[in-house]
Amino acid sequence: MLDVVNALRLGEIRRVPEWDDVHGNWKYRVEGEDIDGDELVAIRLIIESDLTLYILTVF
């Protein structure tokens, strides 16, 4: 969990967000590093109606 938090805090959105017509929300790819300095990518989703943040995938 600390790895994901580190990547979200210090990482960058380097690609254009992707709009999902089916679910009506944006997906963001955050690229950063885990706590050991290894590359980590997290795909996050924000639900605008209630500003909920979901982490979909981490690799």
Long-range contacts (C-beta under 8 A, 24 or more apart in sequence): 2-34, 2-35, 3-34, 3-35, 3-36, 3-40, 3-58, 4-40, 4-42, 4-55, 4-58, 6-32, 6-33, 6-34, 6-35, 6-40, 7-31, 7-32, 7-33, 7-34, 7-40, 7-41, 7-42, 7-58, 8-32, 8-42, 8-44, 8-55, 11-40, 11-42, 27-56
